Amino acid sequence: MSVATATRTPQAGARRRVPDSVLGLAGLAGVAVLFELVPRVGLVDERYLPPASVTATALAELVSDAAFWQALTSTLLGWALGLAIATVAGVVLGIVIGSVPALRAATNSTIEFLRPIPSVALIPLAVLLFGADLRSTLILVVYASFWQVLVQVLYGVADVDPVARDTARSYRFSALSQVRTVIWPTALPYVMTGFRLAAAVALILEITGELIIGSPGLGNAIATAQSSGAVATMYALVVVTGLLGVGVNVLVRRTERRVLRWHPSVRREVAA
Amino acid sequence: MTAIAWGRKLAIAAGLPAVLVGIWWLATAGSTSVYWPPLSTVLETFAPTWLEGRLTSDVLPSLLRLAAGYALALALGTALGTVIGSWPTVRALTEPALEFFRAIPPPVLVPIFILFAGIGDGMKILVIMVGSVWPILLNTVEGVRSIDEVLRDTARCYRFRRRTRLVQLVLRGASPRIVTGARQALSIAIILMVISEMFAATNGLGFSIVQFQRSFAIPQMWSGIILLGLIGVALSLIFRACEARVLAWYQGQRAAQR
């Protein structure tokens, strides 16, 4: 590798010396400048897309607003609660269904049918049952993220080494210790993949529910800002949701690496 | 013998769904609850609700908007992804910005694009495109980047023309990842199709379902939920058929490696 770099032309060598992180920051700065200039120059109406500096000011105002923190807390709480329910249900059901072949065969078609049903189809039903309540959004979040976990767990349980399973069975491991010592370690990487996918989906549905149903949270704040014409505030809130999304991704990735640090191979991610 | 095997397969596949629908049917049979009408009533309202008129005035416009937005997202995501993935410097420059845009939950785009494009078809197509382009874009970048170096060098040694190299090496090599991205994008696109109509619209599936709910036309609302579910299932089946065609070479290769 170093040889290859050394034999490159001087320009190429010089270009590679700029670290990626610097380039990335430059890219972010470029986007900010773009969002400042496009409305200022008049390419886009300022009423529709305020310059980046105006959005930043609105963001600063938000940070000192108690209502904003309340909305952020509701969003995070709803997200975490939904994700937790979906993960626990997905893992438990996945292990039960996955370890009984008859059950796996019988439920296969049902799972394949229920999974692609868009969770937003449940919005009207949720509104009827619970109104603009936290529970309405929770249903959406749980439904959408449950399948992500369940399907991954099923893959994981199917991946268990048959010899290990038969050995555990021969030694008459109880069902519980079979799960603990044989199935769980094999399935864990898959569980984490499912958890990572579910975490992103749960955030999307949490915000969607707040936006459409009107349960408290950032999505609801965005809808309010939009309908009251507070465009800069709306953009600031959108930026916050983006940062939240990045934060969730980073957090989940770190958890994944931490939980799987014992895992011998860096497993190629199962595309789902 | 084969007939018996087929029969068993069918019984296994259809058994649980039949039982579940049966439970639903029986549980709501004599139901007088407003929110849980008998399944028979729901099914009776299905045809008059959707097949007479609404098929062309609501269902078709929704699906056309979905198709347009999704097709644009595919084209844009693959094109941009190929460009970004081919040059490491461009990738390093754009990656954090792209990660940020990808992390914005797509539904918040709806209020933004209403400002620009009103509540017409343009807004919805735009929302679907911008919302579902990110998984395709980022997966294409990854796919292009991870193309086998040896293949790349071989193509160079044989002096493939630019066009040939792009189609045969880069796009084909990246296609498993592009398809993965496209699958994630499809479910986001469906969500956005419904959401953009629920938030503000004058026609469409999402719009009709919310209208039914607000006017307490509960059996009609249920039939809409069922229709949405069927559309979701149908689209995922179509996607799987396309995937099997596009990636036939790849699945063959993987099966051979095992």
Interface residues (C-beta under 8 A of the other chain):
Chain A: R15 D20 L23 G24 L25 A26 G27 L28 G30 V31 V44 R47 Y48 L49 A105 A106 T107 N108 S109 T110 F113 R115 P116 I117 P118 S119 V120 A121 L122 I123 P124 L125 V127 L128 L129 L203 I204 E206 I207 T208 L211 I212 G219 I222 A223 A225 Q226 V231 M234 Y235 L237 V238 T241 G242 L243 L244 G245 V246 V248 N249 A271
Chain B: I12 A13 A14 G15 L16 P17 L20 Y35 T89 A92 L93 T94 E95 P96 A97 E99 F100 F101 R102 A103 I104 P105 P106 P107 V108 V110 P111 I112 I114 L115 F116 P176 R177 T180 S187 I188 I190 I191 V194 I195 M198 F199 G206 I209 V210 F212 Q213 I218 M221 W222 G224 I225 L228 G229 G232 V233 L235 S236
